[in-house]
Amino acid sequence: MEVRRISIREAKKRIKNDPELSKMLVRSGWKEIALDLDGDGYADVSFSCEKVGRKIDTMAVDLSGNGEYDLYIHDSDGNGIPDTVYLVQEGEEEERVITAFGGKVELGFINLGVKVANLLVAEDFLNKELGLSLMDLAAYLKQYAAVMLLELQKRENAEGIDKVFYYLSDAGTYYLATVDGTRPRVRPFGTILLDDGKLYIQTGKSKDVSKQIAENPSVEITASMPNGTWIRIAADLVEDDSHDVKEKMLERMPSLRAMYSADDDNMQMFYMKDATATFCSFTAEPETITF
C-alpha cells in the first residue's frame, strides 16, 4: 500500500465522517489527535505533528495500559517513513533514545506506524491487510510492540558480528571501497546478510566492483547513523557461490529479485574474512570488533 502522509486537518475530517473513529476520539487539537481504541476511557494511540498545519510525523502508543504514552515513533526527516523510536523507561522523567533507524529498516511495528496513518484514510485498511477490526487495533499494537521491543533489546545488547550486522542493516546504506589498479573506488551498497556466523554482501559479476574484488579482495566499508555514530570495517572478501546463501539474501531483500536470481550466472555473494570493525562517535571511545 502506498504511504500517503496526511495533515491533522485531513485526519480530523476523516474521523468526523467515520462513526467508529468518532467514538474513539479522546482529544482533537491543532497538533494532536488521540484515540481510545479499546473503550477504557484512556487514549491508546495519538498522532501529532511538530508544527500546526504540518503532516502527521509522530505516533505515540500506550504500551503499559496505564494511560500514559511510553513508546514514540517519529518521522524526523519528513519522508513518510518513521526513523526514530523513543521508549520512556520506568522511573525516568524523560524519554531515552533507544536507537535511530535508516529509512529501509524492516521492523514490523515501525512499518505499522506508517500503516496506522492510513487507517485515517482507508476505512477497510485493517480488515483487508491485517484481518482485524478497528476495535482489535489496541491489542494488536501492544502485541506487535512487544515483539519490536525485543528486537530493539537484541540490537542494544548485540555483541561481535551481530552488532556489526544490526548497524549496517539499520543504516540502510553503507559505502564499499575497493582498489582499481592504483586508484580507490567507492560506491553505495545496501545488501547485507548474516548467515552461519558469516557476514555477506552481494553484487553482480558484470559490475566493475566484482572485477576489482577479484584483483584485490581487501576492502573497506563505512556507514553512519543520524545519532552521530559511524562504523569502519576493513576486511577481505571471500566468494561463496552456494545456491542456499544466494536464496537467503533474496529472501531477506526481495527487491533484488528484479535484478538477480539464485540460479543465474551474475549474482555474486561475498563474506567478510579477517575483518576489523570499529564503532566511532564524537562522544565515546572507539570500540573495535574482529570477526
C-alpha positions in Angstrom: 0.0 0.0 0.0 1.3 3.4 -0.9 2.1 5.6 2.1 0.4 9.0 1.9 1.2 11.3 4.8 -1.8 13.4 5.8 -2.2 16.5 7.9 -4.0 16.8 11.3 -6.8 18.7 9.5 -7.3 15.9 7.0 -7.3 13.4 9.8 -10.0 15.3 11.7 -12.2 15.2 8.6 -11.7 11.5 8.3 -12.6 10.9 11.9 -15.6 13.1 11.8 -17.0 11.2 8.8 -16.4 7.8 10.3 -18.8 6.7 13.1 -16.4 4.1 14.5 -13.4 6.5 14.7 -15.6 9.3 16.1 -16.5 7.1 19.1 -12.8 6.6 19.8 -11.8 10.3 19.7 -10.4 11.5 23.0 -8.6 14.7 22.0 -8.6 16.7 18.9 -6.3 19.7 18.8 -4.3 21.8 16.3 -1.3 19.5 16.5 -2.6 16.2 18.0 -5.4 13.6 17.7 -5.8 11.0 20.4 -7.9 7.8 20.1 -9.2 5.4 22.7 -9.2 2.2 20.8 -10.4 -0.3 23.4 -13.0 1.9 25.2 -11.4 2.0 28.6 -11.5 5.8 28.8 -7.8 6.3 28.2 -6.1 7.2 24.9 -4.2 4.3 23.5 -2.6 6.0 20.5 -2.1 9.5 19.2 -1.0 11.1 16.0 0.7 14.5 16.0 2.9 17.0 14.1 5.6 19.3 15.3 4.1 22.4 13.8 0.5 23.5 13.2 -0.8 22.6 9.8 2.0 20.1 9.0 1.7 16.5 8.1 1.5 13.9 10.8 5.0 12.8 11.8 4.7 11.2 15.2 2.7 8.3 16.6 2.6 7.7 20.4 1.4 4.4 21.9 0.4 3.4 25.5 2.1 0.0 25.8 1.6 -0.4 29.5 -2.1 0.4 29.6 -1.7 2.9 32.4 -3.0 5.9 30.5 0.5 7.3 29.7 2.4 7.0 26.4 5.6 5.1 26.7 6.5 4.4 23.1 7.0 7.1 20.4 7.6 6.5 16.7 8.8 9.6 14.9 9.5 10.6 11.2 12.2 13.1 11.8 13.1 13.8 8.1 9.6 14.1 6.7 9.9 11.3 4.1 6.9 9.4 5.4 8.9 6.6 6.9 9.3 6.6 10.7 13.0 6.5 11.5 13.4 7.1 15.3 12.0 5.2 18.2 11.8 6.6 21.8 11.0 4.5 24.8 10.1 6.0 28.2 11.9 3.9 30.8 10.2 3.3 34.1 11.4 5.8 36.7 12.8 8.2 34.2 11.4 11.6 33.6 12.4 12.0 30.0 12.4 9.7 27.0 15.6 7.9 26.2 16.5 7.4 22.6 16.8 3.6 22.1 18.1 3.8 18.5 17.7 5.7 15.3 16.9 3.7 12.1 17.6 4.4 8.5 14.7 4.6 6.0 15.0 0.9 5.0 14.6 -0.7 8.4 12.5 -3.8 8.3 10.8 -3.8 11.7 7.1 -4.7 11.6 5.9 -2.2 14.1 7.7 0.7 12.6 6.1 -0.2 9.3 2.9 -0.5 11.1 3.4 3.1 12.3 3.3 4.1 8.7 0.2 2.0 8.1 -1.7 3.3 11.0 -1.7 6.7 9.4 -3.5 5.0 6.5 -6.2 3.9 8.9 -7.3 7.5 9.0 -7.6 7.5 5.2 -8.8 4.0 4.3 -11.7 2.6 6.4 -11.2 -1.0 5.5 -7.4 -1.0 5.8 -7.2 -3.3 8.8 -9.7 -5.7 7.5 -8.0 -6.1 4.1 -4.4 -6.1 5.1 -4.4 -7.5 8.6 -7.7 -9.2 9.0 -8.5 -7.1 12.1 -11.4 -4.9 13.1 -10.8 -1.3 14.3 -11.6 -2.4 17.9 -8.9 -5.0 17.7 -6.2 -2.5 17.0 -5.2 -1.7 20.6 -4.4 -5.3 21.4 -2.6 -5.7 18.1 -0.5 -2.7 18.7 0.6 -3.8 22.1 1.3 -7.4 21.0 3.3 -6.2 18.0 5.1 -3.6 20.0 6.3 -6.2 22.4 7.9 -8.1 19.5 9.5 -4.9 18.3 10.9 -4.0 21.8 12.5 -7.4 22.0 14.1 -6.7 18.6 15.3 -3.4 20.0 16.8 -5.0 23.0 18.6 -7.5 20.8 20.2 -4.5 19.0 21.1 -2.8 22.2 22.7 -5.9 23.7 24.3 -7.2 20.5 28.0 -8.0 20.5 30.6 -9.1 18.0 29.5 -9.8 14.4 25.8 -9.4 15.4 26.4 -5.8 16.4 28.1 -5.1 13.1 25.2 -6.7 11.2 22.5 -4.8 13.0 24.4 -1.5 12.5 24.7 -2.0 8.7 21.1 -3.2 8.5 19.7 -0.2 10.3 22.0 2.3 8.5 20.3 1.1 5.2 23.2 2.3 3.0 26.9 1.7 3.5 29.8 2.6 1.3 32.2 0.0 -0.1 35.7 1.0 -1.1 37.9 -1.2 -3.4 41.2 -0.7 -5.2 41.2 -0.3 -9.0 44.9 -0.6 -10.0 46.4 2.3 -8.0 43.2 4.2 -7.5 40.5 3.9 -4.9 36.8 3.4 -5.9 33.8 3.9 -3.6 30.1 3.3 -4.1 26.9 2.9 -2.1 25.8 -0.6 -1.2 22.7 -1.9 0.7 22.9 -5.7 0.6 23.7 -7.4 3.9 23.1 -10.9 5.3 24.3 -12.7 8.5 24.2 -16.4 8.0 26.0 -19.2 9.8 28.3 -16.8 11.6 29.4 -15.1 8.3 28.6 -11.5 7.2 27.7 -11.4 3.5 27.3 -8.7 0.9 26.1 -9.1 -2.7 26.9 -7.7 -6.1 26.8 -8.7 -9.8 29.7 -10.4 -11.6 29.2 -8.0 -14.5 30.0 -4.9 -12.4 33.4 -3.3 -12.1 33.3 -3.8 -8.3 33.3 -7.5 -8.9 36.4 -7.4 -11.1 38.2 -5.1 -8.6 37.5 -7.5 -5.7 38.8 -10.4 -7.9 42.0 -8.5 -8.3 42.3 -7.3 -4.7 39.8 -8.7 -2.2 40.9 -6.3 0.6 38.1 -3.7 1.0 36.8 -1.1 3.5 33.2 -0.3 4.4 31.8 2.7 6.2 28.3 3.7 7.3 26.8 6.3 9.7 23.7 6.9 11.7 21.7 10.1 12.5 22.7 9.7 16.2 26.2 10.8 15.4 27.9 7.4 15.2 29.7 5.7 12.4 31.4 2.4 11.6 34.5 1.5 9.6 35.2 -2.1 8.5 38.4 -3.4 7.0 38.1 -7.0 5.6 39.0 -9.4 2.9 36.1 -10.6 0.8 35.7 -14.3 0.0 33.3 -15.5 -2.7 30.6 -18.0 -1.7 28.8 -19.4 -4.8 26.4 -21.6 -2.9 22.7 -21.5 -4.0 21.5 -21.6 -0.5 23.2 -18.4 0.7 22.0 -16.6 -2.5 18.5 -17.6 -1.9 18.7 -16.4 1.7 19.9 -13.0 0.5 17.0 -12.8 -1.9 14.5 -13.8 0.8 15.9 -11.1 3.1 15.9 -8.4 0.4 13.2 -9.4 -2.1 13.7 -6.3 -4.2 16.8 -7.9 -5.5 14.7 -10.5 -7.4 14.0 -7.9 -10.1 17.7 -8.0 -11.0 19.1 -11.3 -9.7 18.3 -15.0 -9.3 20.0 -17.6 -7.2 20.2 -19.7 -10.5 21.7 -17.1 -12.8 25.4 -16.6 -13.5 25.5 -13.0 -12.4 24.5 -12.9 -8.7 27.6 -13.0 -6.6 28.0 -13.4 -2.8 31.0 -12.5 -0.7 31.5 -12.9 3.1 33.9 -10.9 5.2 37.1 -12.6 6.5 39.7 -11.3 8.9 37.5 -8.3 9.5 38.1 -5.5 11.9 35.1 -3.2 12.6 35.5 0.0 14.6 32.5 1.8 16.0 33.1 5.5 16.4 31.4 8.7 17.7 32.4 12.2 18.9 31.3 11.4 22.4 32.8 8.0 23.2 35.9 6.0 22.8 36.1 3.8 19.7 35.0 0.2 20.1 36.8 -2.5 17.9 35.3 -5.9 17.0 37.1 -8.6 15.0 35.5 -11.5 13.2 
